[in-house]
Amino acid sequence: MESTHNSKLTANEVSQLWSGYMNSSMSKCLFTYFLKTTEDSEIRSIVQHGLELADTHLQKLIKIFQKDQFPVPYGFTVEQDVNPSAPRLFSDNFILYFVYNMGAIAFNFYSVSKTLAVRSDIDTYFSECVSELKEFDTMAKNLLLSKGLYIRSPYLNPSKEAHFVKSQQFMSGWFGDKRPLTAIEISHIFINLQRNALGRATMIGFSQVSQSKEVGQYILRGKDIAYKHSEVFSSILKENDLPAPMTWEPGITDSQIPPFSDKLMMFMTTALVALSIGFYGTSMATSTRKDISIDYVRLSAEVADFAKDGANIMIKNDWLEEPPLSEDRDKLAKK
């Protein structure tokens, strides 16, 4: 039974609810366009389901914000951020893979949000989101598998027995012989390579349709960074005689008519950059070979610099929506 002596929203809850609204409003715009251009009936079904989830989440979040007297975030709207007459920019297969990855990111977000929620109604909301995204992840993954599009990570042959590390040499990697990659290191390298390959393809599409020259140049820079990072991760796998996943450039058409506003594309680009920094941090912490850890540090610094420049562009164009703030006590005291 929930205690009633302090039922206000915590900072953790406000943070996740606000971020959830921003992401769901963006997702609704993306899914609306994808639904219009997707031809494959099975993929359309997945996109339709994603659109319904995004719309349902927005309605529930609005009620929570209004109940607790927090302003509803502006976010994104189909009316202002989607061009319904824009021709196809992405292939059906690309859309399916893109949507699957969006669902995986959302699943992770809601799982974390569930652990941070304290108030019973907020805990219930995020629990429902986790359940919904778990089902969505399974649906999208199964469809990728049935179409032969799911990209599996490398296979490992089982060892005959468990082993313990006997020397500090296990953590080296700069000089001399490098030990084989651990399964944990392979997993993170493979996933980061996939994310960068998908991000690069997305940036190619966005760069073709951006309306602002400044935004277009920024997104092209993001494409180049994603390509460079993909090459770094791919080379590590190849050095260990492991396969690198395919890229998705063939999934982009030659359309130059923007389906989305520059504001939405910049938000999504900077959001993906922020996620990359977090993913790289986790990957670095779980990689015991020093040369790989250093790679993550170096790549994270480049991504952080890119993120800063993106934030400046969004501030300049009045696109960067401010998250809820704590009270400025000094300012209140002066009044």
N, C-alpha and C positions, 0 to 999 in steps of 0.2 A: 504493500500500500504506500502510495506517494505521500511524503510529508508536505503539508500545506503552509508551513511557516515561511517559506521562501520559494515562491513559484515563478519568480521572474526568470527570463531567459539569461543564461550565462553567456560570457563572451565567446566561449567555444561553440555554443549552439547558434548564436547570432552569426558567427563567422561561417559556419557550414551552411546555414540556411541562406545567407546572402550569396555565397558562392554557388550554391545549388540553383538559386534563381537565375543567376547570370548564365550558368552553363545550360540550364534547361531552356531558357529563352533563345540562346544561340542554337541549341540543338533543334528546337522547333523550326527555326528559319532554315537550317540545313536540310532537315527531313522534308519540309514542305517542297523545297526545290527538287530534292532527289526523287520524291514521289511523282513529281510532274514529268521528269525526264527518264525514269527507269522503265524499261520495256519488259523485262523478264518478270513473269507473274509471281514466281517464288521470292525473288528479291524484293519486289514491290510489297509483298506481304510482310517481310521483315521491316522494311522502311515504314510502312503504315503502322506497325506495332510500335516502333520507336517514336513516331510522331504522336501517337496516342499517349504513350508514357510521358513524354515531355509536356504535353498539354495538361495531363492530369496532375503532374507534379507542380506545374505553375499555379493551377487553381488551388491546390492545397496550401502552397506556400503563401499565396496572397491572403488566404484566411488566417494563417498563423501570424503574418506581419500585422494585419489589421487588428486582430485580437489583442496583440501585445503592444499596439500603438507604435510600431516601427514603420517608417515610410517604405512603401513597396519600391524596390529598385527599378530603375528605368529599363536596364537590360537592352534587349533587342525585340523588334516586332517584325512580323511578316510584311506589314504595310510599308514600313520605312527601310527595311534592310534586305528585302528580297525582290528581285525583278522577275515576276512570273512569266514574262514573255521571252526570257533569255533561253537560247538554244542549249542543247546538251554540251556540257563541259567535260564530264567524266563518263567513262563506260560503266555498264551495269556491274561488271566484275569488280572494278575499282570501287564503286559505291558500296558493294557488299563488304569488301575488305575494310574499307574506311569506316563503315557503320559498325562492323564487328570490333574494331579497335576503339571507337568511341564508347561502345558498350563496356569494354574491358576497363577503360579509364574510369567510367562512371561507377562501375561495380566496385573498384578500389576506393573511389571517393566516398561512396555511401557506406562501405564497410568501416572506414575510418570514422566517418560521421556518427555511425551507430555507437562506437566505443566512446565518443566524446559527449553523447547526449545523456542528460540526467533526468530532465523532466519527462514524465511518462508519455505525454502526447508527442513530444519530439522524438523520444526513443521509438515509439510506435511508428511514427512517420518514416524514420530512417530504416527501421526493420522491414517495413513494407517495400521500401526502395531496394534494399538488398535482395529481397525475395524476387522482386520483379526483374532486376538486372541479372540475377542468376539465371532465371528462365530465358531472358533475352540472349545472354551469352551462349547458352546451350543451343538455342534455335539458330543463331547466326553461325556458330561453329559447325553444327551439323550440316547446314546448307553449304558452307565452304567445303566440307569434307565430301559431300555428295557430288559436288561439281568439280572435285579434284583441284581446288584452289587453296586449300589449307596448307600452309608452309610449316613443316615440322622442323624442330631443331635436330641437330645431328644425333645419331644413335651412338651409344657406347656399348662395347662388349663387357659383360660382367666379369669382375675379378674373381679369382678362386677363393680369396679370403680377405677379411678386413686388415688394414695396415695402420700403423702409427708413424707420425713424422719422426725421423731420427736425427735430422740436422737442420741448422739455420739455412742451409742451401735451398731448402724448400721454398723460402720466401724471396730468394734472389731472382735475378732476371736481366740484369744489365750486362754482365760479363760471363763468358764461358757458356756452358751448356744450359739451356733453359729447360726446366722440367715441363712435361705435358700439362695442358690446362686441366684444372679440376672441373667436375660437372657444374659446380656453382659458377665458376668463371665463364664457362661456355654458355650457360644459360643467360647470364647478363649481357655478354657480348652479342649473342645472337639476337636477343630481344631489342637491344639498343640499335643494332644494325637494321633490324626490321623497321623500327620506329623512324629512323633517319631516312631509310629508303622511301617509306610512305610519306614522310614529311617533305622530302625533296620533290616527289611527284605532285603533292598538294601545292607546294610553292610554285612549281612550274605552271600549274593551272591558274593559281591566283595572280601570278605576275602577268599573265596574258590579258587578264580582264580588269586589272586595277585602273582606276580613273585618274588618280593622282600620280604624277611622275615620281614624287618623293616616296610614296607608298610602293610603287612598282620597283624602284631601285632597292628599297629596303627588303622587299620580299625576294628579289633576285639574290641579294646578299645572303638571305636565309637559305635559299636553294643551294648556293655554293658551299655554305657551312655544312649543310646536311650531307652534301656529296663528299666533302672532305672527311667528315666524321664516319660516313659509311665506308670509305676507303680504309680508314684506320682500323675499324672493327673487322672488315673483310680480310685485311692483310694478316691480322692476328689469327683468324680462323685458318686461313690458307697456309700460314707458317706451320700450323699443327695438322696439316692435311685433313682439314675439316671443311665441309661445303658451306658456302655463303648463300643466303637466300636471294631470290630474284628481286628485281626492281619493278616499279609500276609505271614507268613513263609511258608505255604504250596505252595506258588507260586514260590518257588526256587527249581531247580533241583539239582542233585548231581554232576554236571559237575565241573571239575577242570581245564578245558582248558580256558585260558583267552580270552574273546572277545574284551577286551579293554586294552590299555596300562596302566601301573601303574600311569603314569603321568596324564592321563585323569581321572582315578578313584580317585586319590588324589585331583585333582582340584574339582571334583564334591563333594567329601566328605567335603572339606574345604568350598566350596561354600554353601552347605547345612547348615554347622555349622554357617557361617556368617549370613545366613538368620534366623536361630534359635535365634540368639542374638537379631536381630531386632524385630522378632515376640514376643519374651519374653518381650522386652522393652515396646512394645505397649500394651501387655496383662497386664503388671504390672501397667501401667498408667491408665488403664480402670477398674482395680479391686479394689473396695473400701474396701473389707474385708482384714484386715492387715495380717492375716496368709497366705492368698493366695499371696499377694504382696511379702512377705518375701520368699515364695517358689520360685517365679520368680527370685528374687535377687540371691538366693543361686544357682539355676540351671544355671543362666546366667554366674556366676563366674566359674562354672565347665566347661561350654561350651567354655568360653573365653580361659581358660587354655589349653583345648584340641585344639582349633584353633591355638594357638601360637606354640604348638608342631608340628602341621601339616605344618605350614609355614616353620618351621626350616627344616623339612624333604624335602620340595619342594626346598628350597634354596640350601640345601646340594646336591641335585641331578640336580641342574640347571633347574628346572621345573617351577619356579615362574616367570612368565613374568611381567615385570615392566610396570605399567600404565604410560601414558604421565606425565612428570614432568614440573613444572615451572622452569624458568631460575635460576641458582645458581649465583646470582649477585656478591657474594664475590669471587667466583672462577673466574668469568669473569674479575673482577677488578684486581685480582692478575696477570692475563695474560697480 
